[in-house]
Amino acid sequence: MTWTDPQQLKKQLMRLWERGELLRDAVTGRERFPLRLALKTPDSADITDHFEAVRAWATELASTKFVRVEWQALRHHVQGTQNLPACVWVETLEDALNCLGKRKDWNCFIEQVSVTRQTHPALLPWLERRPLQALALSTDWPRLLAVVTWLAEHPRPGIYLRQVDLPNVHSKFIENHRGVLTELLDLTLPVNVADVSKTGISQFAARYGFLEKPTRIRFRVLDPEICILPGLSSPDVTLDADSFSRLDLAVQRVFITENETNFLVFPPMHHAIVIFGAGYGWDALARSHWLNNCKIHYWGDIDTHGFGILDQLRGHFDHVDSFLMDRATLDAHAALWGCEDKPLRIDLHRLTSAEQSLYDDLRDAHIRPGLRLEQEHIGFQWLTDHLQQLDEMTTPNPGISPDQY
């Protein structure tokens, strides 16, 4: 039978709860009850063919505690006049909550709405828009409001998150709730406080004026004649981006490689350093304007993302040359080709004609689908031979030669 039974009536109420409609009423003040539920009733043929089932259905509805049944007298040509349910009502919110077992959740949300209305009424639209998310955060809601209050009182504080001093609020709490805090803070803070150009949870600190952990740049000096630390030849050094930007080294060439092993074994070279790359993201390195006076060689994987990273790097340093990212290198290492899982499909606009041709072949699978050659698979002799060619283009330094190493 397809007539509406008590379980289906309960499902109608549950859908209202799961869509947040009942909780939303706590914010808006809407009076939803008495609430009429949809009811599919037996027709004349059902009464003729399934009379006992119809009587049992009516009896079951009549005994359902959370609804009030309205009855209607129907004249039937066989069974005579019959009183049958015509519609059902849930009289009160209390009835609905008892039916759904949501009384505790409702009380919890009511408390959230009350404290928010008293402390940060600007957040009421958020509670109306996301009542179920708010309910899920009920345990943390007082701490979230405390963070909002603190930041309203200390706009763009210029300290680290760890330094926010609030009871039961630690830096990990703020970090773990950056997404929701962004939404809450944007509703409460003056428009000039948040830097809206900083988006996403990774830029939460910058958006609201906290100090960020310094980005670090790791590099190796490839020329022993360049002394950066007394008593150390060709050191492996890590500096924060600001300190790196202030370096004053006798450097003519800068190599950037994405693979740590290649970084560590990169051969000696006159007037050169090698930087351990950062993949997508060059903002920290872009602060180092002295790199504009150096030849920069980027060595990435020969795949679509390798060329994508190269293209992005050229957005900061347009004089970057690719290194060992050419067709000859690819062909020479055919036995070591691998597979790129998710190739780029976008157009790149900062590649040379040769790079563009190879990128198009990789992107459009002209050689084979998903082709890639990872940089660590390139032979070491191939690397040293090409470095030798570059070194010969640089004015020799009589105090050093590759044969000495």
C-alpha positions in Angstrom: 0.0 0.0 0.0 1.2 3.5 -0.8 -0.8 5.4 1.9 1.3 7.5 4.2 2.2 5.7 7.4 3.6 7.1 10.7 7.2 6.4 9.6 6.7 8.4 6.5 5.3 11.3 8.5 8.3 11.1 10.8 10.6 11.2 7.7 8.9 14.4 6.6 9.8 16.0 9.9 13.3 14.6 9.7 13.8 16.2 6.3 13.0 19.5 7.8 15.6 18.9 10.5 18.2 17.7 8.1 17.8 20.8 5.9 18.2 22.9 9.0 14.7 24.4 8.6 13.6 23.7 12.2 16.8 25.1 13.7 16.6 28.1 11.3 13.3 29.1 12.9 15.2 29.6 16.2 17.1 32.4 14.6 14.3 34.0 12.4 11.5 33.5 14.9 9.3 31.9 12.3 6.2 30.2 13.8 6.0 27.0 11.8 3.5 25.1 14.0 0.9 23.8 13.8 2.4 22.1 10.8 0.4 20.2 8.2 2.2 17.1 6.8 1.6 15.6 3.4 -0.8 12.7 3.6 -1.6 10.2 0.9 -4.9 8.5 1.6 -6.8 5.5 0.3 -9.1 6.0 -2.7 -12.6 4.5 -3.3 -11.1 1.4 -5.0 -8.8 0.8 -2.0 -11.8 0.9 0.3 -13.5 -1.7 -1.9 -10.6 -4.0 -2.3 -8.7 -3.5 0.9 -11.2 -2.5 3.5 -9.6 -4.2 6.5 -6.2 -2.7 5.5 -7.7 0.7 5.3 -9.3 0.4 8.7 -5.9 -0.8 10.2 -4.1 2.2 8.5 -6.7 4.6 10.0 -6.3 3.1 13.4 -2.5 3.3 13.3 -2.6 7.0 12.4 -5.1 7.7 15.1 -2.7 6.2 17.7 0.3 8.1 16.5 1.3 10.4 19.4 3.0 13.2 17.6 0.2 14.1 15.2 -3.4 15.3 15.3 -5.6 13.6 12.8 -8.4 15.4 11.1 -11.2 13.0 10.0 -13.6 13.2 7.1 -16.8 11.2 6.5 -16.7 9.5 3.1 -19.8 7.9 1.5 -18.9 4.6 -0.1 -21.2 2.6 -2.4 -20.3 -0.7 -0.8 -19.1 0.1 2.8 -21.3 3.0 3.5 -20.2 6.1 5.3 -16.7 5.8 6.7 -14.7 8.2 8.8 -11.1 8.3 7.5 -8.1 10.5 8.0 -8.1 13.5 5.7 -5.0 15.4 7.0 -2.6 15.3 9.8 -1.0 18.1 11.9 2.0 18.3 14.2 0.6 20.7 16.7 3.8 22.0 18.4 7.5 22.2 18.0 7.7 20.1 21.2 5.8 17.3 19.5 8.2 17.4 16.6 11.3 17.4 18.8 10.0 14.5 20.9 9.2 12.6 17.7 12.7 13.1 16.3 14.6 12.8 19.6 16.2 16.2 19.0 15.3 18.0 22.2 18.9 18.1 23.5 20.2 19.4 20.1 17.5 22.1 20.0 18.3 23.3 23.5 22.0 23.5 22.6 21.3 25.5 19.4 19.0 27.8 21.3 21.8 28.5 23.7 24.1 29.3 20.8 21.6 31.7 19.3 21.1 33.4 22.6 24.8 34.0 23.4 25.4 35.1 19.9 22.6 37.5 19.9 24.0 39.0 23.1 27.7 39.2 22.1 27.9 39.2 18.3 24.5 39.8 16.6 26.3 40.3 13.3 26.8 36.5 13.3 23.1 35.6 13.4 22.9 35.5 9.6 25.6 32.9 9.7 23.7 30.8 12.2 20.6 31.1 10.0 22.5 30.1 6.9 24.5 27.2 8.5 22.5 26.0 11.5 23.6 22.4 11.3 27.3 23.3 11.0 26.8 25.6 14.0 25.2 22.8 16.0 28.1 20.6 15.2 30.4 23.3 16.5 28.3 23.8 19.7 31.0 22.6 22.0 33.6 24.9 20.5 31.2 27.8 20.0 32.1 29.8 23.1 35.8 29.6 22.1 35.1 30.6 18.6 33.2 33.7 19.9 36.1 34.4 22.2 38.5 34.5 19.3 36.1 36.8 17.3 35.9 39.1 20.4 39.6 39.2 20.9 40.4 40.0 17.3 37.7 42.7 17.2 39.5 44.2 20.2 43.0 43.6 18.7 42.7 44.2 14.9 45.7 43.1 12.9 47.7 42.3 16.0 51.0 41.6 14.4 51.8 38.6 16.6 51.9 34.8 16.0 48.8 32.8 16.6 50.6 31.0 19.4 50.7 34.3 21.3 46.9 34.8 21.4 46.2 34.5 25.2 42.7 33.3 25.8 41.4 30.6 28.3 41.2 27.2 26.6 42.2 28.6 23.2 45.5 27.5 21.8 47.1 28.1 18.4 46.0 24.7 17.2 42.4 25.4 18.0 42.6 28.5 15.8 44.4 26.7 13.1 41.9 23.8 13.1 39.0 26.2 12.7 40.5 28.7 10.2 37.7 28.0 7.7 34.8 28.8 10.0 36.7 31.6 11.7 37.2 33.3 8.3 33.5 33.4 7.8 32.7 34.6 11.3 35.5 37.3 11.3 34.5 38.6 7.9 31.0 39.2 9.3 32.1 41.0 12.4 35.3 42.9 11.7 35.4 46.3 9.9 36.0 46.0 6.2 39.4 47.6 6.4 40.8 45.0 8.9 40.9 41.9 6.7 43.2 41.8 3.7 40.7 40.3 1.3 43.4 39.5 -1.2 44.6 36.8 1.1 42.3 33.8 0.6 42.1 30.2 1.7 43.0 28.8 5.1 46.7 28.8 4.2 46.6 32.6 4.2 44.5 33.0 7.3 47.3 34.6 9.3 48.1 37.1 6.6 44.4 37.9 6.0 43.9 39.1 9.7 47.3 40.6 10.4 49.0 37.8 12.3 52.7 37.1 11.8 53.4 34.1 9.5 56.0 31.4 9.9 58.9 32.6 7.8 59.3 30.8 4.5 62.7 29.2 4.3 64.9 28.9 1.3 67.5 26.2 1.2 70.6 26.5 -1.0 74.1 25.1 -1.5 77.1 27.1 -2.6 78.7 25.4 -5.6 81.9 27.5 -5.7 84.3 27.0 -2.8 85.8 30.4 -3.5 82.5 31.9 -2.3 82.8 32.2 1.5 79.4 32.4 3.3 80.4 30.7 6.6 83.9 30.9 7.9 85.7 27.5 7.7 83.1 25.8 5.6 83.4 25.1 1.9 80.3 24.8 -0.2 77.8 24.7 2.7 74.2 23.7 2.7 72.4 26.6 4.1 68.7 27.4 5.0 67.7 31.0 5.5 64.3 32.7 6.0 63.2 34.5 2.8 64.0 37.9 4.1 67.6 37.0 5.1 68.0 35.3 1.7 66.9 38.4 0.0 69.7 40.4 1.7 72.5 38.2 0.6 75.4 39.8 -1.3 77.2 36.9 -3.0 79.6 36.8 -6.0 77.1 34.7 -7.9 76.6 34.6 -11.6 74.4 31.5 -12.0 71.6 30.2 -9.9 70.2 26.7 -10.4 66.9 25.6 -9.0 66.0 21.9 -8.8 63.0 20.2 -7.3 64.6 17.0 -6.3 66.5 16.9 -3.0 69.0 14.3 -4.1 69.9 16.3 -7.2 70.2 19.3 -4.9 72.6 17.5 -2.7 74.9 16.0 -5.4 74.8 19.0 -7.7 78.4 19.3 -9.0 80.8 22.2 -8.2 80.6 25.2 -10.5 82.2 28.6 -10.8 80.2 31.5 -9.3 77.1 29.5 -8.7 74.6 28.3 -6.1 71.8 25.7 -6.3 68.4 26.2 -4.6 66.1 23.5 -3.5 62.8 24.4 -5.3 59.4 25.0 -4.0 57.2 23.6 -6.7 54.2 25.8 -7.4 54.8 29.0 -5.4 57.7 31.5 -5.8 56.5 34.5 -3.8 59.2 34.1 -1.2 62.0 33.8 -3.7 60.6 36.8 -5.7 61.7 39.1 -2.8 65.3 38.5 -3.7 65.8 41.1 -6.3 69.5 40.4 -6.6 68.5 37.3 -8.6 67.6 39.6 -11.5 71.4 40.1 -11.9 72.0 36.3 -12.2 71.5 33.7 -14.8 68.7 31.5 -13.5 68.4 27.9 -14.6 65.3 25.9 -13.6 65.5 22.1 -13.6 62.2 20.4 -13.2 60.6 17.2 -14.4 59.9 16.8 -18.1 56.1 16.7 -17.7 53.3 19.1 -18.0 53.5 20.2 -14.4 57.3 20.8 -14.7 56.6 23.2 -17.5 53.7 24.7 -15.5 56.1 25.5 -12.6 58.6 26.9 -15.1 55.9 29.1 -16.5 55.0 30.3 -13.0 58.6 31.1 -12.1 59.0 33.2 -15.2 56.1 35.3 -13.9 58.6 36.5 -11.3 61.9 36.2 -13.2 61.3 36.4 -16.9 64.9 35.7 -17.8 64.8 32.1 -16.4 66.2 29.4 -18.7 65.0 25.8 -18.5 67.8 23.3 -17.8 67.6 19.6 -19.0 64.0 20.0 -19.9 64.4 19.5 -23.6 63.5 16.9 -26.2 67.1 15.6 -26.5 67.2 14.9 -22.7 63.8 13.2 -23.0 64.8 11.0 -25.9 68.1 10.1 -24.4 66.3 8.6 -21.3 63.4 6.8 -23.0 64.0 3.7 -21.0 63.2 5.6 -17.8 60.0 7.3 -18.9 57.2 7.3 -16.3 53.6 8.2 -16.1 52.1 11.5 -15.0 48.8 10.9 -13.2 47.0 14.2 -13.8 48.6 16.2 -16.6 47.9 19.9 -17.0 45.5 20.8 -19.7 45.8 24.6 -19.6 47.7 26.9 -22.0 51.0 28.3 -20.8 52.2 31.7 -22.1 55.7 32.1 -20.9 57.5 29.2 -22.7 60.0 29.4 -25.5 58.9 27.9 -28.8 60.9 24.7 -28.2 59.5 24.4 -24.7 56.0 25.1 -26.0 56.3 22.4 -28.7 57.4 19.8 -26.1 54.7 20.9 -23.6 52.1 20.6 -26.3 53.3 17.1 -27.2 53.1 16.0 -23.5 49.8 17.7 -22.8 48.1 16.4 -26.0 49.7 12.9 -25.7 51.4 13.1 -29.1 54.2 10.9 -27.8 52.2 8.8 -25.4 49.5 9.5 -22.7 50.8 10.9 -19.5 54.5 10.8 -20.4 56.9 12.2 -17.9 60.6 12.0 -17.2 61.4 12.7 -13.5 64.6 14.7 -13.1 66.2 12.2 -10.7 66.2 9.7 -13.6 68.5 11.8 -15.7 72.0 10.4 -15.8 74.7 12.1 -13.7 77.1 12.2 -16.6 74.4 13.9 -18.7 74.1 16.5 -16.0 77.9 17.1 -15.7 78.4 17.3 -19.4 75.7 20.0 -19.7 77.0 21.9 -16.7 80.5 21.8 -18.4 79.0 23.4 -21.4 77.5 26.2 -19.3 80.7 26.6 -17.3 82.7 27.1 -20.5 80.5 30.1 -21.3 81.5 31.8 -18.0 84.8 33.6 -17.5 87.1 31.0 -16.0 88.3 31.3 -12.5 91.9 30.2 -12.3 91.6 29.2 -8.7 89.1 26.4 -9.4 88.3 23.8 -12.0 86.0 20.8 -12.1 88.9 18.4 -12.3 90.0 19.4 -8.8 86.9 17.8 -7.2 
